[in-house]
Amino acid sequence: MSNQLHFGIHTPQQHISYQRLLEIWLEADREPLIDHMWLFDHFMPLREPTDGPCFEGWTLLAALATRTERVRLGHLVTGNTYRHPAILARQAVTVDHISGGRLNFGIGAAAQEHQGYGLAYPGAAERVKRLDEACQVIRQLWTETTPTFEGHYYQLHEAHSEPKPLQRPFPPIIIAAAGDQMLRVVAKHANVWSAMSPTIEDFREKNARLTQLCEAIGRDPSMLERLAAFRLNPADTDFRQARETAQSWIEAGATHLVLSIVELYQQEEVIPRLLDEIIKPLKQSNEQKSA
């Protein structure tokens, strides 16, 4: 990934058939201006009706990796507390190989499904500490042959870990974060920060704080990319509002814009419309500004 302007599409796999989702992904895969495609990592729908269908994220991502050829792919974002990080690391390596090295590895502290599925749900402070350890475990498994790790929450004991990811040293790590402690984890481990800011003003404040945290540990802040995602409103028929929103994120420092089309699954030619009415105009106008 680079600090050029990139566009992606978020397709949460709720209230949609596999065949329709595949159609959208294949259409996006044919469009060079769409750089990445994303699922979410939830087992239950987040939109009403909450008792509707929702596919599991990693098996679905593997399936879509076999059918696409160009577009980068991942989750916004995997919930760390759903799976042991060693298992998650092996899943990610498998998808990286299946996709020919196109995986973007998104991860976060998680916040859904635990009660319904009987999963332990630690408090916020512990979830942050677990994520910090998980990132260390995953990176060791991706770069060392038989790593050992003695953490408070996770342990490895000469853990065999082959094959390594196709991407070297490993796939880009995208961490979703909002609070200060999570931003510290981003500064330490991430290649890309996935902002969880409700407003542009909040994004600017968190972005400035993230720059400070990077500098405090001797990291060049410009080496950490910024990703902003927002949902498209079906009432925004000409996408004027979406273009204005996206431009505001760009001016605030976002280098990756992800458009969530969860409300538009039933519309025909949604990908061509996104290209013609949002992505191409924004690409052209911002390239002219930077020229």
Residue pairs with C-beta under 8 A, 6 or more apart in sequence:
1 104
1 172
1 191
1 192
1 225
1 256
2 225
3 222
3 225
3 255
4 255
5 250
5 255
5 256
5 257
5 282
5 283
5 286
5 287
6 35
6 36
6 255
6 256
6 257
7 33
7 34
7 35
7 256
7 257
7 258
7 259
7 278
7 279
7 282
7 283
8 34
8 35
8 36
8 37
8 38
8 72
8 256
8 257
8 258
8 259
9 24
9 28
9 34
9 36
9 37
9 38
9 258
9 259
9 260
9 261
9 271
9 274
10 38
10 39
10 40
10 76
10 229
10 258
10 259
10 260
10 261
10 262
11 21
11 24
11 25
11 37
11 38
11 39
11 260
11 261
11 262
12 39
12 40
12 42
12 46
12 260
12 262
13 21
13 39
13 40
13 54
13 55
13 57
13 60
14 40
14 42
14 45
14 46
14 47
14 52
14 53
14 54
14 262
15 45
15 47
15 52
15 53
15 54
15 265
16 53
16 265
18 55
18 60
18 63
20 265
21 55
21 60
21 64
22 64
22 67
24 261
24 265
24 270
24 271
25 37
25 64
25 67
25 68
25 71
26 67
26 68
27 271
27 272
28 34
28 37
28 71
28 271
29 37
29 68
29 69
29 70
29 71
30 70
31 271
31 275
32 70
33 275
33 279
33 280
33 283
34 71
34 271
34 274
34 275
34 279
35 71
35 72
35 256
36 71
36 72
36 73
36 74
36 104
36 256
36 258
37 64
37 68
37 71
37 72
37 73
38 73
38 74
38 75
38 76
38 104
38 106
38 229
38 258
39 57
39 60
39 61
39 64
39 73
39 74
39 75
39 76
40 46
40 57
40 75
40 76
40 77
41 57
41 58
41 75
41 77
41 78
41 79
41 82
41 110
42 54
42 57
42 79
42 112
42 113
43 54
43 56
43 112
43 113
43 117
44 50
44 54
44 112
44 113
44 116
45 51
45 52
45 53
45 54
46 112
47 262
57 75
57 78
58 75
58 78
58 91
58 95
61 73
61 74
61 75
61 95
62 94
62 95
62 98
64 73
65 73
65 95
65 98
65 99
65 102
65 103
66 98
68 99
68 102
69 100
70 102
71 102
72 102
72 103
72 104
73 95
73 99
73 102
73 103
73 104
74 103
74 104
74 105
74 106
74 174
75 106
76 106
76 174
76 176
76 194
76 229
76 258
77 106
77 107
77 108
77 174
77 175
77 176
77 194
78 88
78 105
78 106
78 107
78 108
79 108
79 109
79 110
79 111
79 112
79 113
80 88
80 107
80 108
80 109
80 110
80 127
80 130
80 131
80 134
81 109
81 110
81 114
81 119
81 120
81 121
81 122
81 127
81 130
82 110
82 113
82 119
83 91
84 154
85 133
85 134
85 135
85 137
85 138
85 154
86 137
86 138
86 141
86 154
86 156
86 159
88 107
88 134
88 138
89 137
89 138
89 141
89 142
89 161
90 141
90 161
92 103
92 105
92 138
92 165
92 171
93 142
93 163
93 164
93 165
95 103
96 102
96 103
96 165
96 166
96 167
96 171
97 163
97 165
97 166
100 166
101 165
101 166
101 167
101 171
103 165
103 167
103 171
104 171
104 172
104 174
104 192
105 138
105 170
105 171
105 172
105 173
105 174
106 174
106 175
106 176
106 194
107 131
107 134
107 135
107 138
107 173
107 174
107 175
107 176
108 131
108 175
108 176
108 177
108 194
109 124
109 127
109 128
109 130
109 131
109 182
110 127
113 119
114 120
114 121
115 121
122 130
124 179
125 181
126 153
128 179
128 181
128 182
128 185
129 152
129 153
130 153
130 154
131 175
131 182
131 185
132 185
132 188
132 189
133 149
133 151
133 152
133 153
133 154
134 154
135 173
135 175
135 185
135 188
135 189
136 149
136 151
136 189
137 147
137 149
137 151
137 154
137 156
139 170
139 189
140 147
140 149
140 156
140 161
141 147
141 156
141 159
141 161
142 161
142 164
142 165
142 169
142 170
143 164
143 169
143 170
144 161
145 160
145 161
145 162
146 158
146 159
146 160
146 161
147 156
147 158
147 159
147 161
148 156
148 157
148 158
148 159
149 155
149 156
164 170
165 171
172 191
172 192
173 189
173 190
173 191
173 192
174 190
174 191
174 192
174 193
174 194
174 227
175 182
175 185
175 186
175 189
175 190
175 192
175 193
175 194
176 194
176 195
176 196
177 183
177 185
177 186
177 193
177 194
177 195
177 196
178 195
178 196
178 197
178 206
180 209
183 193
183 206
183 209
183 210
183 213
184 213
186 193
186 210
186 213
186 224
187 210
187 213
187 214
187 216
187 217
187 219
187 224
188 217
190 224
191 224
191 225
192 224
192 225
192 226
192 227
192 256
193 210
193 224
193 225
193 226
193 227
194 227
194 229
195 203
195 206
195 207
195 226
195 227
195 228
195 229
195 254
197 203
197 206
197 228
200 248
200 249
200 252
203 228
203 249
203 252
203 253
203 254
204 252
204 253
207 226
207 252
207 253
210 221
210 224
211 221
214 220
214 221
214 224
215 221
225 255
225 256
226 253
226 254
226 255
226 256
227 254
227 255
227 256
227 257
227 258
228 249
228 252
228 254
228 256
228 257
228 258
229 257
229 258
229 259
229 260
230 242
230 245
230 246
230 249
230 258
230 259
230 260
231 260
231 262
231 263
232 239
232 242
232 259
232 260
232 261
232 263
232 264
233 241
233 242
233 263
234 263
234 264
234 267
236 242
238 277
239 273
239 274
239 277
239 278
242 259
242 277
242 278
243 277
243 278
243 281
243 282
246 257
246 259
246 278
246 282
247 282
247 285
247 286
249 257
250 257
250 282
250 286
257 282
259 274
259 278
261 270
261 274
264 270
267 273
